[in-house]
């Protein structure tokens, strides 16, 4: 059973930075894509950024230039560096992983990010 454990959330003022981490229980090369999603109160979960097994990245338009997704394959960890944070970035951030071998999507437990104005 795949486990994804997020960390790094917290409370930060607008303009500040946070780095989220997602540690996988196995090799991240077993996933064709890993990504970060977020869910604000009363809103649907939305895609923030993804990174493929080949290292290609994709971002939601509103975070381009502020957020960076990266990975450390030796640590089986994916990161989300968030700079110039805005109050609208507030939400629970979830790590997700899509394995090569099936269509099941694995989710982490989520980490709260709160940006105060």
N, C-alpha and C positions, 0 to 999 in steps of 0.2 A: 504494500500500500504506500503510495506516494504521500509524503508530507511536505507541506510548504509552511515555513514559519517566518512571518513578517516581524520586523522591528524598526524602530527609528522614528515613529510618530511622536507627536507632542504639540505643545502650544507655542506659537511663534507670532511675532508682530509682522504686520504687512511689510514687505521688502526683505524679510529674513529668508533663511535657508534651512532646509532639512534634507537628510539623506535617509531614504528608506532602504532596508535590506530584506531580501527574500532568500532564505536558505532552504535548499531542496534536500530531501533525504537520500537522493541518488544523483547520478551524473546528470547535469543539465543538458548533455548531448542526447539524452533519451527523449528530449522534447523538441518538436519541430518549431514551436513558438512559445515564448514566455512573455508575460505582460503584466502591466499594472492597470487596474480599474479603480474607479472611485464611486462612492455613492453618498450624495448629500442628503440631508433630512428631507423626506417627502419627494425625493426624485429617484429616477431609475439609475441603476448602475451604468456607468459609461466608461468606455475605453479611454485610457490616458496615453499609454505608450506600449509598444511591443518590440521584441528583439527575436529574430529567427535563429535557427541553429547555425546559419551561415554568417550571422552577425549583422544582418540588415535591420534597420530600425525604422519605426513609424511613430508619429506623434499626432495627438489631437491638436487641431489648429490653435486652440487657445493657450497651449503650453509650449508651442514651438519657440525655441530661442531661450526658454527659461528652464525647462526640464531636460534631463539627459538620462537615458536608460543605458546601462552597461552591465557587464557580467565579469565574474572571476571564475573561470572554469575549474581552477584548482580548488576553490572553496565551494564549488557548486552553488554559487550565490549570484543573484541578480540584484542590481541596485537601481534606485531612482533618485537622482540628485535633483532637488527642487530649489531653484533660486528665484529671487524677486517674487516671493509668494504674495498672493492676493487673497482677500477674504473669500472670494468665490472659489478658491481652491480647497476650502474646508470640506471635509467629508471623511468617511472611512475608506481607506485605501486597501485594496485586495491584490494579492499576487495570484496569477493564474498560469497554468501550464498545460499545453496540449501535447500529449505524447505522440510519437510516430506510430505506435503499434495499434492504437484504437482511437475512437472518437470521444473518449471521456475527457472532460476538462476538470483538472484538479484546481481547488481553491485553497488559499490560506485562510486564516481566521480573521484577518483584517487588522489594521492599525489606524488609530484615530489621528487625523491631522486637523488642527484648528488654527486658523489664521485670524488674528484680531486686527481691527482697523485702528 
